[in-house]
Amino acid sequence: MRSNPLANTSFRRGTSLLTALLLLVAVSGILHAQTAASPAPPQNAITGPASATTPVIDAKQAQAAPAKPVRNSDRRRAARLYLAASKQFVGEQFEEAMRGYEQAAALDPGNADYPLAASVARSHAVTALIQAAAKDRMRGEAGAARAALAHALEMEPSNSRVKQHLYELGDSALLGQARPIYEQGAGRAGDAVELAPSAEVHSFHLHTDQRQLLQQLFKSYGIEATVDESVRNAQARLDVDDARFETAVRVAGMVTESFYVPLDAHRALVVRDTRDNRQQYTRQEYETVYLPGLNKEELADIGNMAKNVFDAPQAVTEPSSGTITLRASQSTLDAFNATMSQLLDGHSQVLLEVRMIQLAHISARNTGVKPPQSVSAINVYSEEQSILNSNQALVQQIISSGLAAPGDTLAILGILLASGQVSSSLLTNGVALFGGGLTASALAPGSMSANFSLNSSDSRELDEIQLRLGDGEDATLKTGMRYPIQTSSYSSIAGSVPTIPGLTGAGSSSSLSSLLASYGGVPNIPQVQYQDLGLTLKATPRVMRGSEVALKIDMKIDALAGTSVNGNPVLSNRAWSGVVTVKPGEAVEVVSELDKTESRAISGVPGISEIPGMNNLTGKDTQKNYATLLIIITPHVIRGAQAAGHSPMLRVERGQTAAH
């Protein structure tokens, strides 16, 4: 619901004016009290200018120190500050008014109106800052909104409304922040083993066999090397000047055709550089890469790329969880992660926030007077004789008991009616008599009623659903129920158990053919088909080059029509589809009028009920029902595409290296 800013401004100004008038009345009372008060001796005179801030006084010190008398000059000065602050309050300068009230309270602590006015001004100032922050947030100025709320929290740290607005501002900032799907700092089971050689620089001029050359080189940097038997014991020459560990090991590996595998921080295993040794001695690590938003075919392509391009010994994809598990060396995993981070930067993801609001209103009104709809003419003598003839036994009991004379017809009818044994419209309802003797008749009108009833009900329902989709990915949302529809019913073959030869009686199997021929049909088994009733919403987001989102929406509503054909209910459906392009954070509203019915029934006298002015006195039965469904879809780009232009190409070199 949107508030009217003019109404809010008028209400706020009216409230401020009323508060200012009350403050002015309080000022007049204070001045009157000051003129009547006796002067006090001057003590602790305040000669300096009024401070802009409120002095902080410890509560324990205030209780311990005795109350000091306040001079009349301080009271008059406090009253002037109070009056000036009240004018600022009327002009909606709440912070300046609050400081004036606090200065007045500091000069005259005994007046309880000053701190109360300061509290009121502080509350108005905080409210004004909250409203300003809301306006800045609607304009997209998050920095100004945050500054206003921080200032409001500084003025009143215990205000829960300010904290709630700060939380909402933080949630909005996190919702619009793009986060990478795969982060480089993913958790691992353990770190890889790395050597810790010394950082010294050495020169080597060696001419000896390969095994001894490698051991001397590693020992120079504080590493104990174990040389495998696969390294040939042939002569080799190494001449390197001012080389660090990485450079010296790389040169020695090319000279001796070997590579090393770290065992711990100060030990290494050196073996001959062959394909089999690489597969046997190189450490393999496991890593699970999360790739949400990719379909089954895309995950399969990534698995093939990991095996064929990066030579990963093992790559298993899980489409249900959107992950791929790799088993490869550390260098291979680093290259794969770098490549996937580049590829996924161009794969956008959209968070669809779907809100469904359903409003229903039912109103039934029955007012007016319902006059008699029929009038019956009755012959009084015939009605009396009919009652007496049909209750002869009761009439004889009344006469024999002496309650009534034999010819006293009215007394007998009265006793019969009072006993409750006899009922007649002539005696129970009001009648109009006319005529006399045997022709005496009566007019018995029907019943008349006056109705004044109103039945009204309103219902509101809100459903909020969030869908996280990839660029171009379809999502289907269903809400409602599954209604069972019976398509076939049960029918038995026969009313009694048949006689089966060889089973229920004596006979041969050849008699079974005649038994099967006696059955003319196959029994029907009950079958039920479930039909989805409610809303089916399908949305497909596509992120455009300008960061806009194109939404393809398909909406279908299925419901019961209220009628049936051959026992099967008739279904009604409504469908709508369209494409709309919006900016991230903007909402798309889809309104559908589900149902609207109105009926009106008038009960009255023909002719009279149609006269203007008289028809309001007749009975009216009015029923109004309507239901509205409002769907609001707000897309948020949580992972945007690359900026304008192409992504830089990534070159991957394959080959064997002598050292890690």
C-alpha positions as CSV (number, residue, x, y, z in Angstrom):
1,M,0.0,0.0,0.0
2,R,1.4,3.4,-1.0
3,S,1.1,6.3,1.3
4,N,0.0,9.8,0.2
5,P,3.0,12.1,0.8
6,L,0.8,15.2,0.9
7,A,-1.4,13.6,3.5
8,N,1.7,12.6,5.5
9,T,3.1,16.1,5.2
10,S,-0.1,17.7,6.3
11,F,-0.5,15.3,9.3
12,R,3.1,15.9,10.3
13,R,2.8,19.7,10.1
14,G,-0.5,19.5,12.1
15,T,1.2,17.4,14.7
16,S,4.2,19.8,14.9
17,L,1.9,22.8,15.2
18,L,-0.1,21.2,18.0
19,T,3.0,20.3,19.8
20,A,4.4,23.8,19.4
21,L,1.2,25.3,20.8
22,L,1.4,23.1,23.9
23,L,5.1,24.1,24.3
24,L,4.2,27.8,24.1
25,V,1.5,27.3,26.8
26,A,4.1,25.6,29.0
27,V,6.5,28.6,28.4
28,S,3.9,31.1,29.6
29,G,3.4,29.0,32.8
30,I,7.1,28.9,33.4
31,L,7.5,32.6,33.1
32,H,4.6,33.2,35.5
33,A,6.2,30.8,38.0
34,Q,9.5,32.7,37.7
35,T,7.9,36.0,38.5
36,A,6.3,34.6,41.6
37,A,9.4,32.8,42.8
38,S,11.7,34.5,45.4
39,P,15.2,35.4,44.3
40,A,18.0,33.0,45.4
41,P,21.6,33.9,46.1
42,P,23.8,33.6,43.0
43,Q,26.0,30.5,43.1
44,N,27.9,28.9,40.2
45,A,27.0,31.5,37.7
46,I,27.2,30.5,34.1
47,T,28.9,33.4,32.2
48,G,30.0,31.6,29.0
49,P,27.9,31.0,25.9
50,A,25.4,28.1,25.8
51,S,27.0,24.8,24.9
52,A,25.8,23.0,21.7
53,T,25.9,19.6,23.3
54,T,24.2,18.2,26.4
55,P,26.5,17.8,29.4
56,V,26.8,14.2,30.6
57,I,26.3,13.8,34.3
58,D,26.8,10.5,36.1
59,A,23.7,9.3,37.8
60,K,25.6,8.2,41.0
61,Q,27.2,11.7,41.2
62,A,23.8,13.4,40.7
63,Q,22.3,11.4,43.6
64,A,25.3,12.0,45.8
65,A,25.7,15.7,45.2
66,P,23.0,18.0,46.8
67,A,20.7,19.9,44.5
68,K,22.1,23.4,43.9
69,P,19.7,26.4,43.6
70,V,19.3,27.8,40.2
71,R,19.6,31.6,39.6
72,N,16.7,33.6,38.2
73,S,18.9,34.7,35.3
74,D,19.5,31.1,34.3
75,R,15.8,30.4,34.5
76,R,15.0,33.3,32.2
77,R,17.7,32.3,29.8
78,A,16.4,28.7,29.8
79,A,12.9,30.1,29.1
80,R,14.2,32.1,26.1
81,L,16.0,29.0,24.8
82,Y,12.9,27.0,25.2
83,L,10.8,29.6,23.3
84,A,13.4,29.8,20.4
85,A,13.5,26.0,20.2
86,S,9.7,25.8,20.0
87,K,9.8,28.2,17.0
88,Q,12.4,25.9,15.4
89,F,10.2,22.9,16.2
90,V,7.3,24.6,14.3
91,G,9.6,25.1,11.3
92,E,10.5,21.4,11.3
93,Q,14.0,22.1,12.4
94,F,13.9,19.2,14.9
95,E,17.6,18.8,15.6
96,E,18.2,22.5,16.3
97,A,15.1,22.4,18.6
98,M,16.4,19.3,20.4
99,R,19.7,21.1,21.1
100,G,17.9,24.2,22.4
101,Y,15.7,22.1,24.7
102,E,18.8,20.2,26.0
103,Q,20.5,23.6,26.8
104,A,17.4,24.8,28.6
105,A,17.4,21.5,30.6
106,A,21.0,22.0,31.5
107,L,20.4,25.5,32.8
108,D,17.3,24.6,34.7
109,P,17.4,20.9,35.8
110,G,14.4,21.2,38.0
111,N,11.9,21.9,35.2
112,A,10.6,18.6,33.9
113,D,9.1,20.2,30.7
114,Y,12.6,20.8,29.2
115,P,13.8,17.1,29.0
116,L,10.3,16.0,27.9
117,A,10.4,18.5,25.0
118,A,13.9,17.4,24.1
119,S,12.7,13.8,23.9
120,V,9.8,14.7,21.6
121,A,12.1,16.7,19.3
122,R,14.6,13.8,19.2
123,S,11.8,11.4,18.2
124,H,10.7,13.8,15.4
125,A,14.2,14.2,14.2
126,V,14.8,10.5,14.0
127,T,11.5,10.0,12.1
128,A,12.5,12.7,9.6
129,L,15.9,11.0,9.1
130,I,14.2,7.6,8.5
131,Q,11.8,9.2,5.9
132,A,14.8,10.9,4.2
133,A,16.6,7.5,4.1
134,A,13.6,5.8,2.6
135,K,13.4,8.5,-0.2
136,D,17.2,8.1,-0.9
137,R,16.8,4.3,-1.1
138,M,13.9,4.6,-3.6
139,R,16.1,6.9,-5.7
140,G,19.0,4.4,-5.6
141,E,21.2,6.6,-3.4
142,A,22.4,3.9,-1.0
143,G,25.2,6.0,0.5
144,A,23.0,8.9,1.4
145,A,20.4,6.5,3.0
146,R,23.1,4.8,5.0
147,A,24.5,8.2,6.2
148,A,21.0,9.3,7.3
149,L,20.3,6.1,9.2
150,A,23.8,6.2,10.8
151,H,23.0,9.7,12.1
152,A,19.6,8.6,13.4
153,L,21.2,5.7,15.2
154,E,23.8,8.0,16.7
155,M,21.0,10.3,18.0
156,E,18.9,7.4,19.4
157,P,21.0,4.1,19.7
158,S,18.1,2.1,21.2
159,N,15.6,2.8,18.3
160,S,14.5,-0.5,16.8
161,R,13.1,1.1,13.7
162,V,16.5,2.6,12.7
163,K,18.1,-0.8,13.1
164,Q,15.5,-2.5,11.0
165,H,16.0,-0.1,8.2
166,L,19.7,-0.6,8.4
167,Y,19.2,-4.4,8.2
168,E,16.9,-3.9,5.1
169,L,19.5,-1.7,3.4
170,G,22.2,-4.3,4.0
171,D,20.0,-7.1,2.6
172,S,19.3,-5.0,-0.5
173,A,23.0,-4.5,-1.0
174,L,23.7,-8.2,-0.6
175,L,20.9,-9.1,-3.0
176,G,22.3,-7.0,-5.8
177,Q,25.9,-8.0,-5.3
178,A,27.2,-10.5,-7.9
179,R,28.9,-13.5,-6.4
180,P,31.1,-16.0,-8.3
181,I,29.8,-19.5,-8.5
182,Y,33.2,-21.0,-8.0
183,E,35.5,-19.3,-5.6
184,Q,39.2,-19.8,-5.7
185,G,39.4,-20.3,-1.9
186,A,37.3,-23.5,-2.0
187,G,37.9,-25.8,0.9
188,R,40.1,-28.8,0.5
189,A,40.8,-31.8,2.6
190,G,44.5,-30.9,3.1
191,D,47.3,-28.7,1.5
192,A,49.7,-30.2,-0.9
193,V,53.2,-31.2,0.2
194,E,55.8,-28.5,-0.7
195,L,59.5,-28.2,-0.3
196,A,61.1,-25.6,1.8
197,P,64.6,-25.0,0.3
198,S,66.9,-22.2,1.5
199,A,66.7,-18.9,-0.3
200,E,70.5,-18.8,-0.9
201,V,72.2,-18.4,-4.3
202,H,74.7,-21.0,-5.4
203,S,77.0,-21.7,-8.3
204,F,77.7,-25.2,-9.6
205,H,80.5,-26.5,-11.8
206,L,80.1,-30.3,-11.5
207,H,81.3,-33.0,-13.8
208,T,80.4,-36.3,-12.2
209,D,77.7,-39.1,-12.5
210,Q,74.1,-38.1,-12.5
211,R,73.2,-39.6,-9.1
212,Q,75.9,-37.8,-7.3
213,L,75.2,-34.6,-9.1
214,L,71.6,-34.5,-8.1
215,Q,72.4,-35.3,-4.4
216,Q,75.0,-32.5,-4.2
217,L,72.7,-30.0,-5.8
218,F,69.7,-30.7,-3.4
219,K,72.0,-30.8,-0.4
220,S,73.3,-27.3,-1.2
221,Y,69.8,-26.0,-0.6
222,G,69.1,-28.0,2.6
223,I,67.1,-30.8,0.9
224,E,67.8,-34.5,1.3
225,A,67.4,-36.2,-2.0
226,T,66.7,-39.9,-2.6
227,V,67.7,-40.8,-6.1
228,D,65.7,-43.7,-7.6
229,E,67.4,-46.6,-9.5
230,S,65.7,-45.5,-12.7
231,V,68.1,-42.5,-12.9
232,R,71.1,-43.6,-15.1
233,N,74.6,-43.7,-13.6
234,A,76.1,-41.8,-16.5
235,Q,78.5,-38.9,-16.5
236,A,76.9,-35.4,-16.7
237,R,78.2,-31.8,-16.6
238,L,76.4,-28.9,-14.8
239,D,77.7,-25.3,-15.0
240,V,75.4,-22.8,-13.3
241,D,76.3,-19.4,-11.7
242,D,74.3,-17.6,-9.1
243,A,71.2,-19.7,-9.3
244,R,68.3,-20.2,-6.9
245,F,66.8,-23.5,-6.1
246,E,64.1,-23.5,-8.8
247,T,66.5,-22.5,-11.6
248,A,69.2,-25.0,-10.6
249,V,66.7,-27.9,-10.3
250,R,65.1,-27.1,-13.7
251,V,68.5,-27.1,-15.4
252,A,69.6,-30.3,-13.6
253,G,66.4,-32.0,-14.6
254,M,67.0,-31.2,-18.3
255,V,70.6,-32.4,-18.0
256,T,69.8,-35.7,-16.2
257,E,66.2,-36.2,-17.7
258,S,64.7,-36.5,-14.2
259,F,62.1,-34.8,-12.0
260,Y,61.5,-34.8,-8.3
261,V,58.5,-35.5,-6.0
262,P,58.4,-33.8,-2.6
263,L,58.1,-36.1,0.3
264,D,58.0,-33.5,3.0
265,A,59.4,-30.0,3.5
266,H,63.1,-31.2,3.5
267,R,63.1,-34.5,1.6
268,A,62.4,-35.3,-2.1
269,L,62.4,-38.3,-4.4
270,V,64.2,-38.0,-7.8
271,V,63.2,-40.4,-10.5
272,R,63.7,-40.6,-14.3
273,D,61.3,-38.5,-16.3
274,T,59.1,-40.9,-18.2
275,R,55.4,-41.1,-18.8
276,D,55.0,-44.2,-16.6
277,N,57.0,-42.6,-13.8
278,R,54.9,-39.4,-14.1
279,Q,51.7,-41.4,-13.6
280,Q,53.2,-43.5,-10.8
281,Y,55.0,-40.9,-8.6
282,T,53.1,-37.7,-9.3
283,R,50.7,-36.9,-6.4
284,Q,47.0,-37.0,-7.3
285,E,44.5,-34.7,-5.6
286,Y,40.8,-34.8,-5.4
287,E,38.7,-31.7,-5.9
288,T,35.0,-31.0,-6.3
289,V,34.0,-28.1,-8.4
290,Y,30.4,-26.7,-8.0
291,L,28.8,-25.6,-11.3
292,P,25.2,-24.7,-10.5
293,G,22.9,-23.6,-13.3
294,L,24.3,-25.9,-15.9
295,N,22.2,-28.6,-17.6
296,K,23.1,-32.2,-18.1
297,E,24.6,-31.7,-21.6
298,E,26.8,-28.8,-20.4
299,L,28.1,-30.8,-17.5
300,A,28.9,-33.7,-19.9
301,D,30.9,-31.3,-22.1
302,I,32.9,-30.0,-19.2
303,G,33.7,-33.6,-18.1
304,N,34.9,-34.5,-21.6
305,M,37.0,-31.3,-21.6
306,A,38.6,-32.3,-18.3
307,K,39.6,-35.7,-19.6
308,N,40.6,-34.8,-23.2
309,V,42.2,-31.4,-22.8
310,F,43.6,-31.5,-19.2
311,D,44.4,-35.3,-19.2
312,A,42.6,-35.7,-15.8
313,P,42.7,-39.4,-14.9
314,Q,39.2,-39.2,-13.4
315,A,36.4,-36.8,-13.9
316,V,32.9,-37.7,-12.6
317,T,29.9,-35.3,-13.1
318,E,26.8,-35.2,-11.0
319,P,23.9,-33.5,-12.8
320,S,21.6,-33.6,-9.8
321,S,23.9,-31.6,-7.6
322,G,25.7,-29.7,-10.4
323,T,29.2,-30.8,-9.5
324,I,32.2,-32.4,-11.1
325,T,34.8,-34.3,-9.1
326,L,38.4,-34.4,-10.5
327,R,41.4,-36.5,-9.7
328,A,44.5,-35.0,-11.1
329,S,47.8,-33.3,-10.1
330,Q,47.8,-29.9,-8.5
331,S,49.0,-28.2,-11.6
332,T,46.3,-29.8,-13.7
333,L,43.6,-28.7,-11.1
334,D,44.9,-25.1,-11.1
335,A,44.8,-25.0,-14.9
336,F,41.2,-26.4,-14.9
337,N,40.0,-24.0,-12.3
338,A,41.5,-21.0,-14.1
339,T,39.9,-22.1,-17.3
340,M,36.4,-22.7,-15.7
341,S,36.5,-19.3,-14.0
342,Q,37.1,-17.6,-17.4
343,L,34.3,-19.6,-19.0
344,L,31.7,-19.1,-16.3
345,D,32.2,-15.4,-16.2
346,G,30.1,-15.2,-19.3
347,H,27.3,-17.4,-17.9
348,S,24.8,-15.2,-16.2
349,Q,22.4,-16.3,-13.4
350,V,19.1,-14.6,-12.4
351,L,17.2,-14.8,-9.1
352,L,13.5,-14.5,-9.8
353,E,11.5,-13.3,-6.8
354,V,7.9,-14.3,-7.4
355,R,5.1,-12.9,-5.2
356,M,1.5,-14.1,-5.6
357,I,-1.2,-12.0,-3.9
358,Q,-4.8,-13.3,-3.9
359,L,-7.6,-11.1,-2.9
360,A,-11.2,-12.4,-2.4
361,H,-14.3,-10.6,-1.3
362,I,-17.7,-12.0,-0.6
363,S,-20.7,-9.8,0.3
364,A,-24.3,-10.8,0.9
365,R,-27.0,-8.3,1.8
366,N,-30.6,-9.0,2.6
367,T,-32.7,-5.9,3.5
368,G,-36.3,-4.8,3.2
369,V,-39.8,-6.1,4.0
370,K,-41.2,-9.2,2.3
371,P,-45.0,-8.8,2.0
372,P,-47.4,-11.7,2.0
373,Q,-47.1,-13.5,-1.4
374,S,-50.6,-15.2,-1.2
375,V,-54.0,-14.8,0.4
376,S,-56.3,-17.8,1.2
377,A,-60.2,-17.5,1.4
378,I,-61.7,-19.9,3.9
379,N,-65.4,-20.7,4.7
380,V,-65.6,-20.5,8.5
381,Y,-68.5,-22.9,8.9
382,S,-66.9,-25.6,6.7
383,E,-63.6,-25.2,8.5
384,E,-65.3,-25.6,11.9
385,Q,-67.2,-28.7,10.8
386,S,-64.0,-30.2,9.4
387,I,-62.2,-29.8,12.7
388,L,-65.0,-31.2,14.7
389,N,-65.6,-34.2,12.5
390,S,-61.9,-35.1,12.4
391,N,-61.6,-35.0,16.3
392,Q,-64.9,-36.6,17.4
393,A,-63.2,-38.5,20.2
394,L,-61.7,-35.4,21.7
395,V,-65.1,-33.6,21.4
396,Q,-66.9,-36.3,23.3
397,Q,-64.3,-36.2,26.1
398,I,-64.7,-32.5,26.4
399,I,-68.5,-32.7,26.6
400,S,-68.5,-35.7,29.0
401,S,-66.1,-33.9,31.3
402,G,-68.4,-30.9,31.5
403,L,-65.9,-28.4,30.1
404,A,-68.3,-27.3,27.4
405,A,-71.9,-27.6,26.4
406,P,-72.8,-29.9,23.4
407,G,-73.8,-26.9,21.2
408,D,-71.1,-24.5,22.3
409,T,-68.9,-24.8,19.2
410,L,-66.6,-21.9,20.0
411,A,-65.8,-23.2,23.4
412,I,-65.0,-26.7,22.1
413,L,-62.8,-25.2,19.4
414,G,-61.0,-23.1,21.9
415,I,-60.3,-26.1,24.2
416,L,-59.1,-28.2,21.3
417,L,-56.7,-25.4,20.2
418,A,-55.5,-24.9,23.8
419,S,-54.8,-28.6,24.3
420,G,-52.4,-28.5,21.3
421,Q,-54.0,-31.5,19.7
422,V,-55.5,-29.5,16.9
423,S,-54.0,-26.9,14.6
424,S,-55.6,-24.8,11.9
425,S,-54.7,-21.7,10.0
426,L,-58.1,-20.3,10.8
427,L,-57.2,-20.3,14.5
428,T,-53.5,-19.8,14.6
429,N,-53.0,-17.1,11.9
430,G,-54.7,-13.8,11.7
431,V,-57.8,-13.7,9.5
432,A,-60.2,-11.1,8.2
433,L,-63.9,-12.1,8.7
434,F,-66.7,-11.0,6.4
435,G,-70.3,-12.3,5.8
436,G,-72.5,-14.0,8.2
437,G,-74.3,-17.3,8.9
438,L,-73.4,-20.1,6.7
439,T,-71.7,-17.7,4.3
440,A,-69.3,-16.4,6.9
441,S,-65.8,-16.4,5.3
442,A,-62.3,-15.4,6.3
443,L,-59.2,-14.2,4.4
444,A,-56.0,-15.7,5.7
445,P,-52.9,-13.8,4.4
446,G,-49.5,-15.5,4.1
447,S,-46.5,-14.7,6.3
448,M,-44.7,-11.4,6.2
449,S,-41.0,-10.9,7.2
450,A,-38.6,-8.0,7.6
451,N,-34.9,-8.7,6.8
452,F,-31.8,-6.6,7.9
453,S,-28.8,-8.9,7.5
454,L,-25.3,-8.2,6.1
455,N,-22.6,-10.9,5.6
456,S,-19.2,-9.7,4.3
457,S,-15.8,-11.5,4.3
458,D,-12.4,-10.6,2.9
459,S,-9.4,-12.8,2.5
460,R,-5.8,-12.0,1.5
461,E,-3.2,-14.6,0.8
462,L,0.5,-14.0,0.0
463,D,3.0,-16.5,-1.3
464,E,6.6,-15.6,-1.9
465,I,8.9,-17.9,-3.9
466,Q,12.5,-17.5,-5.1
467,L,13.9,-19.2,-8.2
468,R,17.5,-19.2,-9.1
469,L,18.0,-19.8,-12.8
470,G,20.7,-19.7,-15.4
471,D,20.6,-17.6,-18.5
472,G,17.9,-19.1,-20.8
473,E,16.9,-21.8,-18.3
474,D,13.2,-22.6,-17.9
475,A,11.4,-22.8,-14.6
476,T,7.9,-24.0,-13.9
477,L,6.0,-23.0,-10.8
478,K,2.8,-24.9,-9.9
479,T,0.5,-23.9,-7.0
480,G,-2.9,-25.4,-6.4
481,M,-4.3,-28.9,-6.0
482,R,-4.7,-32.2,-7.8
483,Y,-8.4,-33.0,-8.4
484,P,-9.4,-36.7,-8.9
485,I,-11.6,-37.4,-11.8
486,Q,-13.1,-40.9,-12.1
487,T,-12.8,-42.2,-15.7
488,S,-14.3,-45.7,-15.2
489,S,-16.3,-47.4,-12.4
490,Y,-16.4,-51.0,-11.2
491,S,-18.9,-53.6,-12.7
492,S,-19.1,-57.2,-11.7
493,I,-19.3,-60.2,-14.1
494,A,-22.3,-62.0,-12.5
495,G,-24.5,-61.7,-9.5
496,S,-23.5,-65.2,-8.1
497,V,-20.4,-67.4,-8.1
498,P,-20.5,-69.5,-11.3
499,T,-20.1,-73.3,-11.4
500,I,-16.7,-74.2,-12.7
501,P,-16.2,-77.8,-13.8
502,G,-13.3,-79.4,-12.0
503,L,-13.2,-76.7,-9.4
504,T,-16.6,-76.2,-7.8
505,G,-18.0,-79.4,-9.1
506,A,-17.4,-82.6,-11.0
507,G,-16.5,-82.2,-14.7
508,S,-13.8,-82.2,-17.3
509,S,-11.7,-79.3,-18.6
510,S,-13.5,-79.5,-22.0
511,S,-16.5,-77.9,-20.3
512,L,-14.6,-74.7,-19.7
513,S,-15.2,-73.4,-23.2
514,S,-18.9,-73.2,-22.6
515,L,-18.3,-71.4,-19.3
516,L,-16.2,-68.7,-21.0
517,A,-18.7,-68.3,-23.7
518,S,-21.4,-67.5,-21.1
519,Y,-19.6,-64.3,-20.1
520,G,-20.3,-61.6,-22.6
521,G,-17.8,-58.9,-21.3
522,V,-14.7,-58.1,-19.3
523,P,-15.2,-56.5,-15.9
524,N,-14.3,-52.8,-15.5
525,I,-11.9,-51.7,-12.8
526,P,-12.2,-48.3,-11.3
527,Q,-9.7,-45.8,-12.7
528,V,-9.0,-42.3,-11.5
529,Q,-7.1,-39.5,-13.3
530,Y,-5.7,-36.6,-11.4
531,Q,-6.0,-33.1,-13.0
532,D,-3.9,-30.2,-11.8
533,L,-6.0,-27.3,-10.7
534,G,-4.6,-23.9,-9.9
535,L,-1.8,-21.8,-11.4
536,T,1.0,-23.0,-13.6
537,L,3.6,-20.3,-14.2
538,K,6.6,-20.8,-16.6
539,A,9.3,-18.2,-16.7
540,T,12.5,-18.0,-18.9
541,P,14.9,-15.2,-18.1
542,R,17.6,-14.0,-20.6
543,V,20.2,-11.5,-19.7
544,M,20.7,-8.9,-22.4
545,R,24.0,-7.2,-23.3
546,G,22.9,-4.0,-21.5
547,S,22.4,-6.0,-18.2
548,E,18.6,-5.9,-18.8
549,V,16.5,-9.1,-18.3
550,A,14.1,-10.3,-20.9
551,L,11.4,-12.4,-19.3
552,K,9.3,-14.9,-21.2
553,I,6.2,-15.6,-19.1
554,D,3.6,-18.3,-19.8
555,M,0.7,-18.4,-17.3
556,K,-2.2,-20.9,-17.2
557,I,-5.1,-21.1,-14.7
558,D,-7.2,-24.2,-14.5
559,A,-10.3,-24.4,-12.3
560,L,-13.7,-26.2,-12.0
561,A,-16.4,-24.6,-14.0
562,G,-19.1,-25.7,-11.5
563,T,-21.0,-28.0,-14.0
564,S,-20.6,-31.6,-15.0
565,V,-21.4,-33.7,-18.1
566,N,-22.3,-37.4,-17.5
567,G,-20.9,-37.1,-14.0
568,N,-17.6,-35.7,-15.1
569,P,-16.7,-32.1,-14.0
570,V,-16.2,-29.5,-16.6
571,L,-12.9,-27.6,-16.3
572,S,-12.2,-24.0,-17.3
573,N,-8.8,-22.7,-18.2
574,R,-7.2,-19.3,-18.9
575,A,-3.8,-18.8,-20.5
576,W,-1.6,-15.9,-21.1
577,S,1.9,-15.6,-22.6
578,G,4.2,-12.7,-23.3
579,V,7.8,-11.3,-23.3
580,V,8.8,-8.2,-21.3
581,T,12.2,-6.6,-20.8
582,V,13.0,-4.9,-17.5
583,K,16.0,-3.7,-15.6
584,P,17.4,-5.8,-12.7
585,G,15.4,-5.0,-9.6
586,E,12.3,-3.8,-11.4
587,A,9.1,-5.7,-11.0
588,V,6.7,-7.1,-13.6
589,E,3.0,-7.2,-12.6
590,V,0.6,-9.7,-14.1
591,V,-3.0,-9.2,-13.0
592,S,-5.7,-11.8,-13.8
593,E,-9.4,-11.4,-12.9
594,L,-10.3,-14.9,-11.7
595,D,-14.0,-14.6,-10.8
596,K,-16.6,-11.9,-10.4
597,T,-20.3,-12.6,-9.9
598,E,-23.2,-10.5,-8.8
599,S,-26.8,-11.5,-8.2
600,R,-29.8,-9.5,-7.1
601,A,-33.3,-10.8,-6.1
602,I,-36.3,-8.6,-5.3
603,S,-39.4,-9.9,-3.4
604,G,-42.4,-7.6,-3.4
605,V,-45.8,-6.8,-4.9
606,P,-45.9,-6.6,-8.6
607,G,-46.2,-3.0,-9.8
608,I,-45.7,-1.5,-6.4
609,S,-42.1,-2.8,-6.1
610,E,-41.3,-1.1,-9.4
611,I,-42.3,2.4,-8.3
612,P,-39.3,4.6,-7.5
613,G,-39.0,5.1,-3.8
614,M,-41.2,2.1,-3.0
615,N,-38.7,-0.4,-4.2
616,N,-36.5,0.4,-1.3
617,L,-39.1,-1.0,1.1
618,T,-39.3,-4.3,-0.6
619,G,-37.1,-7.3,0.1
620,K,-33.7,-7.3,-1.7
621,D,-31.2,-10.1,-1.6
622,T,-27.9,-9.0,-3.2
623,Q,-24.7,-11.1,-3.4
624,K,-21.4,-10.0,-4.8
625,N,-18.3,-12.2,-5.1
626,Y,-15.0,-11.4,-6.8
627,A,-11.4,-12.8,-6.6
628,T,-8.3,-11.2,-8.0
629,L,-4.8,-12.8,-8.4
630,L,-1.8,-10.4,-8.6
631,I,1.6,-11.9,-9.6
632,I,4.7,-9.7,-9.1
633,I,8.0,-11.0,-10.6
634,T,11.2,-9.2,-9.8
635,P,14.4,-10.4,-11.5
636,H,17.8,-9.9,-9.8
637,V,21.0,-10.6,-11.8
638,I,23.2,-12.3,-9.2
639,R,25.9,-13.2,-11.7
640,G,26.4,-10.8,-14.6
641,A,28.0,-11.4,-17.9
642,Q,31.3,-10.0,-19.1
643,A,31.6,-6.4,-19.9
644,A,31.2,-5.2,-23.5
645,G,33.8,-6.9,-25.7
646,H,35.2,-10.4,-25.8
647,S,36.9,-12.2,-23.0
648,P,40.6,-12.6,-23.2
649,M,41.6,-15.9,-24.7
650,L,43.4,-18.5,-22.4
651,R,46.2,-20.5,-23.8
652,V,46.9,-23.9,-22.3
653,E,50.3,-25.5,-23.0
654,R,50.5,-29.2,-22.7
655,G,53.8,-31.1,-22.0
656,Q,55.9,-32.6,-19.4
657,T,57.9,-30.4,-16.9
658,A,61.1,-31.4,-15.2
659,A,60.0,-30.0,-11.8
660,H,57.1,-28.6,-9.9
